[in-house]
Amino acid sequence: MHKYVICGPQGSGKGTQSELLCRDNDFVHISIGEMFRWNVRQHTKLAARIRRITDAGMLVPDEIVEKVVRDRLDQHDWNYGFVLDGFPRTRSQAEYLFENWNLDHVIYLHLTDEVVFERVMHRARMGQGSGFTKRADDNPDALKIRLREYHEKTQPLLDLYEKMGMLITIDANRSISTIYDDIRARLSLPEPKLASSP
């Protein structure tokens, strides 16, 4: 059983690398953001509660996030393991996770702020050109605030993971395949099986 957390700043490729790990190893990708988005699309009571909180300019409380994660992990539909994306975001969430689940490693996709800016602004420009609605934080001022908050919250967690001997730091300013090969090697995962010819 393999149990991993993947983290990194906006634009670091967490979703892409999670999907590759899950595809090749039969892990389950548990994305907190995607679970919240699903609730919004389904107009659930949880979505209504979250919307009231975020509309008031507040963060979703730890207990709500923890309940969503707990309910998802309790499904036990991950026979070979999971990759948890978007959780934990606070020390209390990390402590909850470590107390209840025997995690193997935390994969940290490291990017400098300069590269994050370059990637996110490029994505915003491409989104405008394609007609997609860009994210509200895909503008320089909002992104600066988001990155500052990200570092303030994330650094204590990285220090905790490092102290526990669980942290694997990956240089995310490379190609998708190079990053993935590095992650696989650091986790001692087998090479993906080549698809058989039809």
RAZI-V652658 format. One record per residue. N is the residue number from 1. RES is the residue in one small letter. SS is DSSP state (H for helix, E for strand, L for the rest). PHI is phi as a letter, one per 20 degrees, with the letter a starting at -180 (none if undefined). OMEGA is omega in whole degrees, 0 to 359 (999 if undefined). Layout:
N&RES&SS&PHI&OMEGA, N&RES&SS&PHI&OMEGA
This chain:
1&m&L&none&180, 2&h&E&d&182, 3&k&E&c&185, 4&y&E&c&167, 5&v&E&d&175, 6&i&E&c&182, 7&c&E&b&182, 8&g&E&r&181, 9&p&L&f&176, 10&q&L&g&178, 11&g&L&n&183, 12&s&L&e&177, 13&g&L&n&181, 14&k&H&g&182, 15&g&H&f&181, 16&t&H&f&182, 17&q&H&f&177, 18&s&H&f&182, 19&e&H&f&178, 20&l&H&f&179, 21&l&H&f&182, 22&c&H&f&180, 23&r&H&f&187, 24&d&H&e&185, 25&n&H&c&182, 26&d&L&l&173, 27&f&L&e&175, 28&v&E&d&178, 29&h&E&e&180, 30&i&E&d&182, 31&s&E&d&181, 32&i&H&f&179, 33&g&H&g&180, 34&e&H&f&178, 35&m&H&f&177, 36&f&H&f&180, 37&r&H&f&178, 38&w&H&f&179, 39&n&H&f&179, 40&v&H&f&181, 41&r&H&f&182, 42&q&L&e&179, 43&h&L&l&181, 44&t&L&f&176, 45&k&H&f&179, 46&l&H&f&180, 47&a&H&f&179, 48&a&H&f&180, 49&r&H&f&179, 50&i&H&f&181, 51&r&H&f&179, 52&r&H&f&181, 53&i&H&f&183, 54&t&H&f&177, 55&d&H&f&178, 56&a&L&e&178, 57&g&L&n&181, 58&m&L&d&176, 59&l&L&e&176, 60&v&L&f&184, 61&p&L&g&181, 62&d&H&g&186, 63&e&H&f&178, 64&i&H&f&180, 65&v&H&f&181, 66&e&H&f&179, 67&k&H&f&178, 68&v&H&f&180, 69&v&H&f&181, 70&r&H&f&180, 71&d&H&f&181, 72&r&H&f&181, 73&l&H&f&181, 74&d&L&f&176, 75&q&L&f&177, 76&h&L&l&178, 77&d&L&e&182, 78&w&L&d&184, 79&n&L&f&184, 80&y&L&d&179, 81&g&E&q&180, 82&f&E&b&172, 83&v&E&c&183, 84&l&E&e&187, 85&d&E&d&178, 86&g&L&o&180, 87&f&L&b&2, 88&p&L&e&178, 89&r&L&d&179, 90&t&L&c&180, 91&r&H&f&181, 92&s&H&f&176, 93&q&H&f&179, 94&a&H&f&180, 95&e&H&f&176, 96&y&H&g&183, 97&l&H&f&182, 98&f&H&f&180, 99&e&H&f&188, 100&n&H&d&183, 101&w&L&c&182, 102&n&L&e&183, 103&l&L&f&179, 104&d&L&e&183, 105&h&E&b&171, 106&v&E&d&180, 107&i&E&e&180, 108&y&E&d&178, 109&l&E&e&187, 110&h&E&e&174, 111&l&L&c&173, 112&t&L&f&179, 113&d&H&f&180, 114&e&H&f&180, 115&v&H&f&176, 116&v&H&g&179, 117&f&H&g&182, 118&e&H&g&183, 119&r&H&f&184, 120&v&H&f&179, 121&m&H&f&177, 122&h&H&f&179, 123&r&H&f&180, 124&a&H&f&179, 125&r&H&f&179, 126&m&H&f&179, 127&g&H&f&178, 128&q&H&f&181, 129&g&H&f&183, 130&s&H&e&179, 131&g&L&n&178, 132&f&L&f&176, 133&t&L&f&181, 134&k&L&f&178, 135&r&L&f&181, 136&a&L&f&182, 137&d&L&e&178, 138&d&L&e&172, 139&n&L&c&190, 140&p&H&g&184, 141&d&H&f&180, 142&a&H&f&181, 143&l&H&f&177, 144&k&H&f&179, 145&i&H&f&181, 146&r&H&f&180, 147&l&H&f&179, 148&r&H&f&178, 149&e&H&f&180, 150&y&H&f&182, 151&h&H&f&180, 152&e&H&f&182, 153&k&H&e&188, 154&t&H&e&185, 155&q&H&g&177, 156&p&H&f&178, 157&l&H&f&179, 158&l&H&f&177, 159&d&H&f&179, 160&l&H&f&180, 161&y&H&f&180, 162&e&H&f&180, 163&k&H&f&181, 164&m&L&e&180, 165&g&L&m&184, 166&m&L&d&190, 167&l&E&e&172, 168&i&E&c&182, 169&t&E&e&183, 170&i&E&d&175, 171&d&E&f&185, 172&a&L&e&179, 173&n&L&e&179, 174&r&L&b&180, 175&s&L&f&180, 176&i&H&g&183, 177&s&H&f&179, 178&t&H&f&178, 179&i&H&f&182, 180&y&H&f&178, 181&d&H&f&179, 182&d&H&f&179, 183&i&H&f&181, 184&r&H&g&182, 185&a&H&f&182, 186&r&H&f&179, 187&l&H&e&182, 188&s&L&l&177, 189&l&L&e&180, 190&p&L&f&175, 191&e&L&f&180, 192&p&L&f&178, 193&k&L&f&177, 194&l&L&f&179, 195&a&L&f&181, 196&s&L&f&180, 197&s&L&f&180, 198&p&L&f&999
